[in-house]
Amino acid sequence: MDNPETPRKRKRTEAMPGDADDTSGSLNSAQNDPIVRDETYYKEKGDCVILVGRVLFKIHRYLLERDASAFLNMFALPQDDESTQSTSDEDPLILHDDVDDFRALCWIMYALPTVHMQQYRIATANVKNLIGLYLISQKYHFEAHETFARELLRRHCTSLQNKQNTASFLFSCPESRLESLLRIATLTDPTSMSINSLSSALQKIWIVRLEKAKQSACFALTVGEELGLRNFTAELYYFELSKMETQRLASGAYSHPTNDLTPSQKLVLYQGYWSLRHWWSDVLESAPRKTFFCPPNHDCSLSWTRGWDRAISDEKTSKFFHPMQSLKSIEERIHMGYYAQIDVSLTEARSECAIRVLTKMTTELKDALANHFHGPLLPSAPDA
């Protein structure tokens, strides 16, 4: 990673998350705003003045030098005898970062033990600050802070995706924040390929967020494709597919679903639709075979076949193509005893048998979803 630099040193050649865009009109406009001192982290007894955006921070240099951070090397560089850089408001160290991200770094550096403890519970955690801390710690090599923020975010994301608590900052922050988080978590975390990693948790959060808000998946798809997240993009394509409502026109043709996907994304979407349609047609053709036995197996198989025919007939009238939801609906009706009222032979034991079949079908469909949209995975390509 690049070291923090002032305009006097060599220009940074690589853009980082949170960097200011020196060519943007917004920056030129911001340069006309007055410089103000941060209300919390301009400390009179501090010995290092830093300008982030139009906000001055005055903090203790030793806090920045801990954990073998990039600041340690930067402060160790030889200075001119008359240099006053970072010691006064008139000559601060200039950082091109997001103000809130740097404020989050100051927050954790000066935090009391009770504040640290609060971050372990989703009800008291400051998720916004944890996100900013993770992004800026990764950039400036604060390894301990980075690990602290990453593990807490992973824990909270996992908790949120299960409880679907949409009050969290993760459900209201701009998608660009999720993008920055996902990029860093995927590209720098050595455990990013694990199902328990922060990257995996963020992918699930993003999908839940889209489903709740019924937003377009176009931006998330672009990010996922750039990162090579095959399973993530497959779930996003399926989400877009499940929203496509069919409407028959007077001519007998059907209206073309509207969305804001790119031409290449639409091609993948239609490829997945074609593959899933054929799979679903096979499912509708006959009851899926059971791969296990239950006594008396013959009677159970007959009940399963009759029940499946009735269950499928209820799903054929849906305006949406949503195989997973159809399987879930059938399972829910079995749980409620709907089919047992029609067919007395579908006993409680046989209902449990049917649910096992449906659960297995749903799991297999989820596992194969990427193959439907992207085609079979090549042996040499890693699955993401």
N, C-alpha and C positions, 0 to 999 in steps of 0.2 A: 504494500500500500504506500501511497505517497505521504510524505511528511507534511505537517502544516507549514505553510510558507507565507511570507509577506511579499508585496510587490517587488522588494529589492532582490529577491532570490529568483532562481530559475522558475519559469512558468511550469505549472503542472500540466502534463500532457494527457491525463486521463480523467474523465469526468467521473465523479463519485456520487452516490445518492446523497441528496441534501446540498450539493454544491450549487452556488449561484451561477446563472448563465450570464456571463459578462456582456453578451451581445443582445440580450433581451431588452425590450422597451420598458418592461416592468422594473428592471434593475436601475435603468437610467432615471425613471420616475422616483424610485425609492431613494436614490442618492440625494434628492432634493429635500427629503424628510429630515427633520432635526434629529441629531444623535441624542439619545437619552440613556440614563443609567438604569440598569435593571433594579427593580424595587427590592429584590431578595438577594441577588448574588453580586451586588456591588458592595463589597465589604471594605470599609475604611482601612482595616488592618491587613488587607490583602497586599501582595507584592507583585501581582501580574495582571496587567490590564489587557483585555481582549475585546475586540470589536467584532460582533457577529451581526450582519445586516446593519441596522442602525441602532443597535443596543450595545452599551458598554458593560462589560463584566469585570470585576476586580476580585480575584480569588487568590488563594495561596498556591504558589508555583509547585511546591512539593507534592501537592495532590495530583497535579498533572504529570509529574515525573514518576509516579509509582507504577508498578506492574509492567515495567519495561515498555512503556507506551512510546508512540512516535514522538511525543513531546520531549521525552528524555534525550533523544538524539538531537532534536532540533535545538534545545536549550544548550547542549554541549558544544554546538558549533562556535568557532571563535568569533567574537564581536569586535567592532572598532572600539578603541579606548573611549571615544566620546559617545558611543551609542547609548541611547536611552530607550530603545524600543521595548515595549511592553511594561514600562515602569510608570508611564504617565498617560493621562487622557489624551494628550496631544500627539502621542506616538504609540498607539496600541498595536498589539499583534492582531493582524486582520485574518479572520477565518471565513471562508465562503461556505458556511453551513446554514442549516435551518436553525432559527433562533430557539425554537421549542426543543429541538434535539440537543443543542448545547446546554440549554437550561436543565434538561433531564439529566445530563452528565453531572452538572453541578449539584442537582438534587440528590443524587445517590452518593456523591463524594462527601456531602455535608450531612447526610441522613443519620439520625439517631437509630439505635438498635430497634426501637419500637416501630419505626418506619419500615425497616427491613422485614420485621415480622409480619407487618400488615400485607406485604406483597405476596405472601403465601396463600392467602384466602381470596377467592374471586370477589367476595363481597366487599373487601376492603382494599384490594389491589388497585394501584393507579396504572391501568393498562396503557393509557396514552403515554405516560412517562416511560414505561417499560419498553414500548415500541421505539420511542426516540432514543432511549439508552442503548438498545440493541444495535440500532443503525449506526450511531456515532461511535460506539465502543468498537464495533467491528472495523470501522474506517481507521481509527487511530490506535488500534492494537491494545486496547484495554482488555486483555484476555479474561481476567477475573470478572469484570463487569459484563462482558459479552456473554460468558457462560451463565452467569446469574440471570441475566435478562432472557436469554434463549430458553433456559429450562423452565422458568416461570411462565413465559408465554406459551410454551408447549403444553404445560400443565393446564393453563387456563383455557387455551383453545380446545383441548380435548374435553374439558368440562363443559364448555359452551356448546360444542357440537352435539353433545348428548342431551343437555337440558334445553338447548335452543333458546337461551336467554338473550333476546335481541336488544336488551338495554345496554349491552356492553359497547364500549368505544369501537370495538372491532366491527360492529354492525352499522356504525354511523360515520366512521372515518372515510375520507376520500379513497377511491379505489387505487389511486396512485400510492397510498401508504401500504396497502396490501401488496401491491406490485413490488415495491422496494423490499418489503419483508420477505416475500416469497423468493425473490431473486437471490438475496443474500443467504437466506436459509438453505436454498437449494444448491447454490454454487460454493458455499464455504463450509457448511456443516458436514463433517465426515460421516454423520449418521443420517444424512438426508434421504437415503434410499430406504430407510427403515420405516415401517408402518407407524412406528411410535415417534417419529421425528417431528420437529417443528414444521418442516416443509409439508409433510403429510397432513398435519393438523390444520395448517393454514389453507390447504387445498379444500378440505372438507368445510371449513368455516366459510370460504368464499362461495362454495356451492350452496350452502344453507342460506347465506345472505342473498344470493340471487333468487333462490326459490321463494324466500319470504317477501322480497320486494318486487318479484316478477320483472326483474330487469333483464336487459340483453346480456348475453354471455360473450359478445364480440371481443371486448377488451380483454377479458379473462382468457379467452381462447388464444388471442395473439400472444399474451405473456406465456401461457402454457406451452404453445408451439415453439416459441423461441427457446424455452428452457428444456424442450424435449420431454415434457411430462405427458406421456402417452395415455396413461390411465385417467389422469385429471382431465385432459381434453376430451376423452371419450365420454366421461360423465357430463361434461358441459354440452357436448353435442346432443347427448340423450335428453338433457334438460331442454334444449331448444326444440328438439323433436317433440317432446311431450306437450309443448305449448301450441303446436301447429294445429289449428282447428280447420277441419274440412267443411267447405260450404259448396253445395251444389248450385250451379247456375241454371238459368232457364233453358239453356242450350243442351243441358245434360252433362256438360263438362264441369270440372271443379275449379274453384278459384285457387290461384297460386298463393301460398302463405307468404306474408310479408315479414321481413326481418332486415336487420342492418349488417348481416354477415358479409364478409368479403367474397368475391367470386370463388376463390380457392376454398374458403370455409364452406360455402354452399355446396361445392362439389363433394367434400367429405361428408357433409350432412346427408346428402341424397344417396351417397354410397352406403352409408350406415342404414338409412331408411330402407333401401332396397334389400340389404342383407337381413335386417330384422323382420321385414315383411315376410320374406320367405321362411324364416325360422318360425314366425308366429303362425303362418299358414300350416306348417307341419304340425304345430301344437294343436291347432283347431281341427285338423283332420282326424285325429284319434287320440284317445287318452294316453298320456305318457306312461311308458312301462315302469312298473315298480322294480327296483333293483334289490329289494329285500322281501322277506316272507313274514306273514303273520297268520296264525291259525284262526279259523279255517281259511286258507289262502284263496281257494276257489271262490267262496262266497264274498270275501272281501274284494277280490278283483272285479266281480260282477257289480257290486255296489259302487266301487270306485268309478267304473266305466259309466254307469247310469248317472251318477252324481256329476261327473265331469261334463257330460253332454248338457246337462241342465245349467251347470255353472258357466260354461262357455257361451251358451245362448244369451245369457244376461249381459255379456261383455261385447257382443257383436254390434250392439246398437250405439256404442259410445262414439261421440264426435271426435275424440282424441285418440291417437295411437300411442298407447302407454302400457306396454306389456307388463312391466313391473307392477304398476298400479292395479292392473287387471288381476294378476296373481295374488296381490295383497287383498283385493276385494273379495276374491273367492275364499281365501283363507279366513277372512273376518266373518263371512257368512257361515262358514263351517263352524267357527267358534260359537256363533250365536245360535246354532242348531237349526238354521234355515232349511237345509237340505234334509235333515232328519225328519222334519215335519212332512216332507213330501215323500220320502222313501224311508219307511220304518226299518229297513234292513241296514241303513247307515247308522249303526250304533255308535256309542261314544268311543269305543276302542277303534272302530273303523274310521271314525272322524280323525282321530289322532294319527292313524296311518296315512290318511289323505294329506294332512298337514305336513307330515314328514316329506311327502312327495313334492308338495308345493315349495317348501323351504329349500329343498335340494335344487329345484328348478330355478328359483330366484338366485341362489348362490352361484349356480353355473352360468346364468345369464350375466350377472355382474362381473364374474371372472373373465368372461369372453367378450365383454362390451367393446374393448379396444380393438379386438379382431374384426368386429362388425363394421366399425368406422374406418379403421386404418389398415385393415388387412392383417394377415398373419405376421407375427414378429419374426424378423430374420434371425437366424441363429447367432450372428455376430453382433447384433444390436442389443444393448442392455435395456431391460424393461424399466420404466420409470413410473 
